[in-house]
Amino acid sequence: MLEQLGITALRPGPSGKTGSPNEANYDPSKADPFPDLPDPLICKDGTKVTTPELWWQKRRPEIVEDFEREVIGRVPKDVPKVTWTVASTIQDGLIGALHADGKELVGHVDNSACPEVTVDIRMTLVTPAGAKAPVPVLMMFGGFRGNGMPLAANAPTPPPPAPASRPSGTPPQFKDPPSTEQLLAAGWGYAVITPASIQADNGAGLTKGIIGLVNHQHPRRPDDWGSLRAWAWGASRGLDYLETDPAVDAHKVGIEGVSRFGKAALVTMAFDPRFAVVLVGSSGEGGAKLHRRNFGEAVENLTGPGEYHWMAGNFIKYGAAESSFGSKNAGDLPVDAHELIALCAPRFTFISYGVPERGDSKWLDQPGSYMATVAAGPVFRLLGARDIGDKSNYRVAKMPPVNEGLIEGELAWRQHDGGHEDRSNMKYFLEWANKMLKHSTAAK
């Protein structure tokens, strides 16, 4: 890809290690070398966007094109068909003490054009047992601690997990039940989709997975999709199945993820208008964090060998130190994170973070993500939706105190007092989403 782009040297990304020669900046006075963000409501020809029609017909397509060409890549037009089958079912099983029905699903991607690559998308769907009507479903990028399937009601009770060791006097890691239990208790279902079954989380996997299948194992072109867009594509194919399942209210399906999968959840919501709601957990650089901010992780980390596969090849240009086109940096990007959030408008968008003291490190730049959320607000308002209520200029916008959520509008923000997870925000997300979606827990 460096050869295709004419790049001979990249700038190294900042280090997260304290005291390293290239330690990341955490000084707010040095955090905004490029303080002027692209205006999401000014077209490339200078036209001001003053009506929803102008947004949908002219400005939004411009932003989409910039993201697809320069940041996350394009989904090829010839992606093969996915055929879903039910691999196993459990009726009236248990998630904790809650009764639930579960299905293990496999989405086989037609690989007849490249039999050397097999892609079988793994997804689990779990809904409350005995639900009287179709239920909202939150699709979650997961697959790390099991697939979320209920245990058979007569299965032996598993031993409780060993309590995590912690210094005396410190609070337990979680105050609330697992997100799966919170969802079922609120009359929701959930779907767990496994990202690695769609596309590997490494550069070596770019000739495998869905990207390698479509490219017949050849290297990517500069505007081809990266793993974030591939995971989002897989989530959309999962939604294709959910739209056919009578247990699911297909108009009330959300998408969720944490960390790199928080980035993927935001991309999914931005590019598939069928998703009604998103919970973006601790997404950082490449997610809700402003690329133009010099605070914690930076563009140069995303363009380096460990993370470049998340993005389009063209994105690497913005970490170039020496190349046929000179040098580019974050200030040269045609778009930024506030516009990715704005592409979700006017649908229900909840930006979530934890606190550094509990493991949601400063590396993620919670303040820069708050600035991006504020800067996305004018698009939500233009489209008749409510933003987080902070009308200050994004350059000086200050995060509210921890646990003080701004969750009255279609765009929401809340920083919880937990770590690198969004379980600590799930009950607030559900309260907010139930109100927005007009879903009553009593209806379960």
SULTAVEN-V236634 format. One record per residue. N is the residue number from 1. RES is the residue in one letter. SS is DSSP state (a for helix, b for strand, c for the rest). PHI is phi as a letter, one per 20 degrees, with the letter a starting at -180 (* if undefined). OMEGA is omega in degrees with one decimal (NA if undefined). Layout:
<<N & RES & SS & PHI & OMEGA> <N & RES & SS & PHI & OMEGA>>
//
This chain:
<<1 & M & c & * & 176.4> <2 & L & a & f & 178.7> <3 & E & a & f & 178.3> <4 & Q & a & g & -176.6> <5 & L & a & e & -178.6> <6 & G & c & m & -178.1> <7 & I & b & e & 178.5> <8 & T & b & d & 178.7> <9 & A & b & b & 176.1> <10 & L & b & d & 170.6> <11 & R & c & f & 176.9> <12 & P & c & f & 176.4> <13 & G & c & f & 177.5> <14 & P & c & f & -179.4> <15 & S & b & e & 175.5> <16 & G & c & e & -178.4> <17 & K & c & e & 177.8> <18 & T & c & f & 176.3> <19 & G & c & n & 179.2> <20 & S & c & f & -178.4> <21 & P & c & g & -177.8> <22 & N & c & d & -175.7> <23 & E & b & f & 179.3> <24 & A & c & f & 177.8> <25 & N & c & f & 172.2> <26 & Y & c & c & 177.5> <27 & D & c & e & -177.2> <28 & P & a & g & -178.6> <29 & S & a & f & 179.4> <30 & K & a & d & -168.3> <31 & A & c & e & -172.1> <32 & D & c & c & 178.5> <33 & P & c & f & 178.6> <34 & F & c & c & -169.9> <35 & P & c & f & -175.6> <36 & D & c & e & 178.8> <37 & L & c & e & 170.9> <38 & P & c & g & -178.6> <39 & D & c & e & -178.9> <40 & P & c & f & -177.8> <41 & L & c & d & 171.1> <42 & I & b & c & -178.7> <43 & C & c & f & -178.3> <44 & K & c & f & 177.9> <45 & D & c & e & 177.6> <46 & G & c & n & 179.0> <47 & T & c & f & 176.7> <48 & K & b & e & -179.1> <49 & V & c & e & -177.0> <50 & T & c & d & -179.9> <51 & T & c & c & 175.1> <52 & P & a & g & -179.1> <53 & E & a & f & 179.8> <54 & L & a & f & 175.6> <55 & W & a & f & -175.5> <56 & W & a & f & -172.8> <57 & Q & a & e & -172.8> <58 & K & a & c & -171.2> <59 & R & a & f & -179.5> <60 & R & a & f & 176.5> <61 & P & a & g & 176.8> <62 & E & a & f & -179.3> <63 & I & a & f & 177.5> <64 & V & a & g & -179.2> <65 & E & a & f & 179.8> <66 & D & a & f & 178.2> <67 & F & a & f & -177.4> <68 & E & a & f & -177.5> <69 & R & a & f & -166.8> <70 & E & a & d & -168.0> <71 & V & a & d & -172.7> <72 & I & c & d & 177.2> <73 & G & c & n & -176.6> <74 & R & b & d & 168.9> <75 & V & c & f & -179.6> <76 & P & c & g & -178.5> <77 & K & c & f & -172.9> <78 & D & c & d & 177.1> <79 & V & c & f & -175.8> <80 & P & c & f & -178.9> <81 & K & c & f & 176.1> <82 & V & b & d & 177.6> <83 & T & b & d & -176.5> <84 & W & b & e & 173.5> <85 & T & b & c & 177.2> <86 & V & b & e & -177.3> <87 & A & b & e & 178.7> <88 & S & b & a & 178.9> <89 & T & b & c & 170.3> <90 & I & b & c & 177.2> <91 & Q & b & d & 176.2> <92 & D & b & l & 172.8> <93 & G & b & e & -175.5> <94 & L & b & c & 165.6> <95 & I & b & d & -167.5> <96 & G & c & m & 176.7> <97 & A & c & d & -174.7> <98 & L & b & e & -179.5> <99 & H & b & e & -175.2> <100 & A & b & b & 173.4> <101 & D & b & d & -178.3> <102 & G & b & c & 174.7> <103 & K & b & c & 168.0> <104 & E & b & e & -174.2> <105 & L & b & c & 175.0> <106 & V & b & c & 175.6> <107 & G & b & d & -177.7> <108 & H & b & e & 178.0> <109 & V & b & e & 179.8> <110 & D & c & g & -179.5> <111 & N & c & d & -178.4> <112 & S & c & f & 179.6> <113 & A & c & e & 178.8> <114 & C & c & b & -174.4> <115 & P & c & f & -179.4> <116 & E & c & f & -178.2> <117 & V & c & d & 177.1> <118 & T & c & d & 177.3> <119 & V & c & c & 176.4> <120 & D & b & c & -177.4> <121 & I & b & f & -179.1> <122 & R & b & d & 178.9> <123 & M & b & b & 175.1> <124 & T & b & d & 174.6> <125 & L & b & d & 179.6> <126 & V & b & c & -179.6> <127 & T & b & c & -179.6> <128 & P & b & f & 177.5> <129 & A & c & f & 176.2> <130 & G & c & m & 178.7> <131 & A & c & f & -175.4> <132 & K & c & e & -177.4> <133 & A & c & b & 175.3> <134 & P & c & g & -173.5> <135 & V & b & d & 169.6> <136 & P & b & f & -179.7> <137 & V & b & c & 172.0> <138 & L & b & d & 174.5> <139 & M & b & e & -176.3> <140 & M & b & c & 171.5> <141 & F & b & f & -175.8> <142 & G & b & b & -179.7> <143 & G & c & n & -176.0> <144 & F & c & e & -179.3> <145 & R & c & c & -177.5> <146 & G & c & n & -174.6> <147 & N & c & d & 176.0> <148 & G & c & n & -179.8> <149 & M & c & f & 175.8> <150 & P & c & f & 170.0> <151 & L & b & e & 174.0> <152 & A & c & f & -174.6> <153 & A & c & g & -178.8> <154 & N & c & e & 179.5> <155 & A & c & f & 176.7> <156 & P & c & g & 179.1> <157 & T & c & f & -179.8> <158 & P & c & f & 177.7> <159 & P & c & f & 178.6> <160 & P & c & f & 178.6> <161 & P & c & f & 178.2> <162 & A & c & f & 179.7> <163 & P & c & f & 179.6> <164 & A & c & f & 177.9> <165 & S & c & f & 179.3> <166 & R & c & b & 179.7> <167 & P & c & g & -179.5> <168 & S & c & g & 176.3> <169 & G & c & n & 178.5> <170 & T & c & e & -177.3> <171 & P & c & f & 175.2> <172 & P & c & f & -175.2> <173 & Q & c & f & -175.7> <174 & F & c & c & 175.0> <175 & K & c & e & -171.2> <176 & D & c & d & 176.2> <177 & P & c & f & 175.2> <178 & P & c & g & -178.4> <179 & S & a & g & -179.9> <180 & T & a & f & 179.5> <181 & E & a & f & 178.2> <182 & Q & a & f & 180.0> <183 & L & a & f & -179.5> <184 & L & a & f & -179.6> <185 & A & a & f & 179.3> <186 & A & c & e & 179.8> <187 & G & c & n & 176.1> <188 & W & c & d & 163.4> <189 & G & b & d & 174.1> <190 & Y & b & b & 173.8> <191 & A & b & c & 175.9> <192 & V & b & d & 179.2> <193 & I & b & d & -172.7> <194 & T & b & e & -175.5> <195 & P & a & g & -176.0> <196 & A & a & f & 176.8> <197 & S & a & f & 178.3> <198 & I & c & e & -176.8> <199 & Q & c & b & -179.6> <200 & A & c & f & 179.1> <201 & D & c & e & 176.0> <202 & N & c & a & -177.9> <203 & G & a & f & 179.5> <204 & A & a & f & -178.4> <205 & G & a & e & -176.3> <206 & L & a & f & 173.4> <207 & T & a & e & 177.0> <208 & K & c & c & 179.8> <209 & G & a & m & -176.0> <210 & I & a & f & 179.1> <211 & I & a & f & 178.9> <212 & G & a & f & 178.4> <213 & L & a & f & -177.8> <214 & V & a & f & -179.6> <215 & N & c & e & -178.6> <216 & H & c & l & 177.4> <217 & Q & c & m & 176.2> <218 & H & c & e & 178.0> <219 & P & c & f & 179.5> <220 & R & c & f & 165.4> <221 & R & c & e & -174.3> <222 & P & c & g & -179.5> <223 & D & c & d & 174.9> <224 & D & b & f & 179.7> <225 & W & c & f & 171.2> <226 & G & c & d & -174.1> <227 & S & a & f & 179.4> <228 & L & a & g & -179.2> <229 & R & a & f & 178.5> <230 & A & a & f & 177.2> <231 & W & a & f & 178.3> <232 & A & a & f & 176.3> <233 & W & a & g & 179.1> <234 & G & a & f & 176.9> <235 & A & a & f & 177.6> <236 & S & a & f & 176.9> <237 & R & a & f & 172.8> <238 & G & a & f & 176.8> <239 & L & a & f & 174.6> <240 & D & a & g & 178.7> <241 & Y & a & f & -176.4> <242 & L & a & g & 178.4> <243 & E & c & f & -179.4> <244 & T & c & e & -173.7> <245 & D & c & e & -175.5> <246 & P & c & f & 178.7> <247 & A & c & f & -171.9> <248 & V & b & d & 169.1> <249 & D & b & e & -170.5> <250 & A & b & f & 177.5> <251 & H & b & e & -177.7> <252 & K & b & c & 177.4> <253 & V & b & d & 178.6> <254 & G & b & d & 179.4> <255 & I & b & c & -175.1> <256 & E & b & b & 173.2> <257 & G & b & a & 179.9> <258 & V & b & c & 176.5> <259 & S & c & m & 179.7> <260 & R & a & f & 177.8> <261 & F & a & e & 165.2> <262 & G & a & f & 173.6> <263 & K & a & g & -178.0> <264 & A & a & f & 178.4> <265 & A & a & f & 178.9> <266 & L & a & f & 177.1> <267 & V & a & f & 178.9> <268 & T & a & g & -178.0> <269 & M & a & f & -176.3> <270 & A & a & f & -170.8> <271 & F & a & d & 175.1> <272 & D & c & c & -174.5> <273 & P & c & f & 178.6> <274 & R & c & f & 177.3> <275 & F & c & f & -173.9> <276 & A & c & e & -170.5> <277 & V & b & b & 179.3> <278 & V & b & c & 169.9> <279 & L & b & d & -175.1> <280 & V & b & e & -174.6> <281 & G & b & e & 168.7> <282 & S & c & l & -168.1> <283 & S & c & e & 174.5> <284 & G & c & m & -176.7> <285 & E & b & f & -174.2> <286 & G & c & n & 176.0> <287 & G & c & d & -176.6> <288 & A & c & e & -179.6> <289 & K & b & f & 177.9> <290 & L & c & f & 176.0> <291 & H & c & f & -174.9> <292 & R & c & f & 178.9> <293 & R & c & f & 173.2> <294 & N & c & d & -176.7> <295 & F & c & b & -176.3> <296 & G & c & m & -178.9> <297 & E & c & f & -173.9> <298 & A & c & c & 176.2> <299 & V & a & g & -177.0> <300 & E & a & f & 173.3> <301 & N & a & f & 179.4> <302 & L & a & f & -179.4> <303 & T & c & e & -179.1> <304 & G & c & e & -172.5> <305 & P & c & f & -177.3> <306 & G & c & e & -171.9> <307 & E & c & c & -174.6> <308 & Y & a & g & -176.5> <309 & H & a & f & 177.0> <310 & W & a & f & -166.8> <311 & M & c & d & 168.7> <312 & A & c & f & 176.3> <313 & G & a & g & -178.4> <314 & N & a & g & -178.8> <315 & F & a & f & -178.2> <316 & I & a & f & -179.9> <317 & K & a & g & -173.0> <318 & Y & a & e & 170.0> <319 & G & a & d & -174.7> <320 & A & b & f & 172.8> <321 & A & b & e & 179.3> <322 & E & b & c & -179.1> <323 & S & b & a & 178.1> <324 & S & c & f & 179.4> <325 & F & c & d & 179.9> <326 & G & c & n & -178.2> <327 & S & c & c & 174.7> <328 & K & c & c & 177.9> <329 & N & c & b & -175.9> <330 & A & a & g & 179.6> <331 & G & a & f & 179.1> <332 & D & a & e & -180.0> <333 & L & c & f & -179.4> <334 & P & c & f & -178.1> <335 & V & c & c & 176.4> <336 & D & c & b & -169.6> <337 & A & a & f & -179.9> <338 & H & a & f & 179.4> <339 & E & a & f & 172.7> <340 & L & a & f & 175.1> <341 & I & a & f & -178.2> <342 & A & a & f & 178.3> <343 & L & c & f & 177.2> <344 & C & c & e & -175.8> <345 & A & c & f & 0.5> <346 & P & c & e & -177.6> <347 & R & c & f & -167.4> <348 & F & b & e & -169.0> <349 & T & b & c & -174.2> <350 & F & b & d & 178.4> <351 & I & b & e & -172.4> <352 & S & b & c & 172.1> <353 & Y & b & b & 170.5> <354 & G & c & d & -177.3> <355 & V & c & c & -179.2> <356 & P & a & g & -176.5> <357 & E & a & f & -178.3> <358 & R & a & d & 173.7> <359 & G & c & o & 175.3> <360 & D & c & e & -160.7> <361 & S & c & f & 176.6> <362 & K & a & f & 176.9> <363 & W & a & g & -176.5> <364 & L & a & f & -179.9> <365 & D & c & l & 176.7> <366 & Q & a & g & 178.5> <367 & P & a & f & 178.5> <368 & G & a & f & 176.2> <369 & S & a & f & 175.6> <370 & Y & a & f & 177.2> <371 & M & a & g & 179.4> <372 & A & a & f & 179.8> <373 & T & a & f & 175.9> <374 & V & a & f & -176.7> <375 & A & a & f & 175.8> <376 & A & a & e & -173.9> <377 & G & a & g & -178.3> <378 & P & a & g & 178.7> <379 & V & a & f & 176.4> <380 & F & a & g & -178.4> <381 & R & a & f & 178.9> <382 & L & a & g & -176.0> <383 & L & c & e & 174.8> <384 & G & c & n & 178.8> <385 & A & c & d & 177.9> <386 & R & c & e & 175.9> <387 & D & c & e & -176.3> <388 & I & c & f & 175.6> <389 & G & c & n & 178.6> <390 & D & c & e & -177.0> <391 & K & c & e & 178.7> <392 & S & c & f & 175.9> <393 & N & c & f & -176.3> <394 & Y & a & g & -177.5> <395 & R & a & f & -177.4> <396 & V & a & d & -177.4> <397 & A & c & f & -178.5> <398 & K & c & d & 178.1> <399 & M & c & f & 171.9> <400 & P & c & f & 178.2> <401 & P & c & g & 176.4> <402 & V & c & g & -179.4> <403 & N & c & m & 174.7> <404 & E & c & d & -173.6> <405 & G & c & f & 172.3> <406 & L & b & d & -167.5> <407 & I & c & c & 177.3> <408 & E & c & e & -174.2> <409 & G & c & d & 176.9> <410 & E & c & f & 170.4> <411 & L & b & d & -173.0> <412 & A & b & c & 178.2> <413 & W & b & c & 170.6> <414 & R & b & b & 173.5> <415 & Q & b & d & -179.6> <416 & H & c & e & -176.7> <417 & D & c & e & 176.3> <418 & G & c & e & -173.8> <419 & G & c & d & -173.6> <420 & H & c & e & -175.0> <421 & E & c & a & 174.5> <422 & D & c & c & 173.6> <423 & R & a & g & -178.5> <424 & S & a & f & 176.4> <425 & N & a & d & -171.3> <426 & M & a & f & -177.6> <427 & K & a & f & 177.6> <428 & Y & a & f & 174.8> <429 & F & a & g & -177.3> <430 & L & a & f & 177.2> <431 & E & a & f & 179.3> <432 & W & a & f & -177.2> <433 & A & a & f & 177.0> <434 & N & a & f & 179.1> <435 & K & a & f & -177.8> <436 & M & a & f & -177.2> <437 & L & a & e & -177.5> <438 & K & c & l & 177.8> <439 & H & c & d & 179.3> <440 & S & c & e & 176.3> <441 & T & a & g & -178.6> <442 & A & a & f & -177.2> <443 & A & a & f & -177.9> <444 & K & c & f & NA>>
//
